[in-house]
Amino acid sequence: MKTSLGLLEVSGLALAIGAADAMAKAASVKLIGIEKTNGSGWMLIRLTGDVASVQAAISTGAAFAEQHQGLVSRAVLARPADSLMAYWQAPAAEIPREVPVEAEKVSASEETEEADTPAAADTATDDAPAATASINISSVGNNNTESEAQSAPRVSCNLCLDPACRRHKGEPRFRCIHLGKRGKV
């Protein structure tokens, strides 16, 4: 049995997810992926399966998208060329190689030192608990600043994803510094 390729283009991510769900429930097809296309917020849903299943799934997804006024286009390729299927198929996930891990040898003197020292929570003291709490708070504060310094720069523009762009999500597109590089909007 030869597999076929189905493509459905809709307007919006929520509609794409809903249409993909309807198509997966309507027929025995394999969803390859949902990808964003350039411009107007269109999304492309790709799926494979036998010819009848893909046709049924695409017609179901197209009807769903049409009900929500978001259908852009649809296509079913009954027997696509192998090179075309290789292009559209999702890349195979690389299997991570197992790295042998060597356990560190701990000397007997280190083990006895750790066993002899009591934990700080187990001992009772007459000292004010605020002193230990302030030490813990300051050490926690230092850990947060280190993790913030290592984090990636915050991206505010959802169009170009450039941290240097001053546009924020929801603002007009002309504020994006990469406006001319995307083509017509």
C-alpha positions, 0 to 999 in steps of 0.5 A, spaced: 500 500 500 502 506 497 502 512 502 500 519 500 501 526 503 496 531 505 497 538 506 492 543 509 493 550 510 489 554 515 489 561 518 491 561 526 495 556 530 488 555 534 485 553 528 491 549 526 491 545 532 483 544 532 483 541 525 489 537 526 485 534 532 479 533 528 483 530 522 487 525 527 480 522 530 477 522 523 481 517 519 488 513 521 493 518 519 500 520 521 501 527 523 508 529 520 507 536 523 504 543 524 509 549 521 508 556 521 508 559 514 511 566 512 505 571 513 498 572 515 499 567 521 497 561 516 499 554 519 501 548 514 498 541 517 502 535 514 500 528 514 501 521 511 497 515 510 493 511 505 490 515 500 483 514 502 484 515 509 488 522 507 483 524 503 478 523 508 482 526 514 483 532 509 476 533 507 474 533 515 480 538 517 477 543 511 470 542 513 472 544 520 477 550 518 471 552 513 466 552 519 471 557 523 472 561 517 480 560 516 481 555 510 486 557 506 488 551 501 488 544 501 492 538 497 492 531 497 498 528 493 496 520 492 503 517 490 508 523 491 515 521 489 520 518 494 524 524 494 518 529 495 516 524 501 523 525 504 523 532 504 516 532 507 518 527 512 520 529 519 527 528 521 529 522 525 531 523 532 538 522 533 539 517 538 544 519 544 550 515 545 551 512 552 557 515 555 560 510 560 560 514 567 565 512 572 564 512 580 568 516 584 572 512 589 571 515 596 576 514 602 574 511 608 576 517 612 571 522 608 566 517 609 567 517 617 567 525 617 561 526 614 557 521 618 561 524 625 558 531 623 551 532 625 546 536 621 545 543 622 537 542 623 538 536 628 542 540 633 538 545 638 541 552 639 539 558 643 541 563 638 536 567 634 533 563 628 533 570 624 541 570 624 540 563 620 534 565 616 538 571 614 544 567 611 539 562 608 536 568 604 542 571 602 545 565 599 538 564 595 539 571 593 546 570 590 543 563 586 538 567 583 542 573 580 547 567 578 542 564 574 539 570 571 546 572 568 546 566 565 539 566 562 538 568 554 536 575 553 529 576 553 526 577 546 520 582 546 518 582 539 514 576 536 516 577 529 523 577 528 525 574 535 531 579 536 533 582 543 535 588 540 528 590 537 524 595 541 517 592 538 513 588 543 508 583 542 501 587 540 504 593 537 504 595 530 508 591 525 512 597 523 515 598 529 519 592 528 527 593 526 526 588 521 520 590 517 523 590 510 527 584 511 520 580 511 517 582 505 510 584 504 506 584 511 
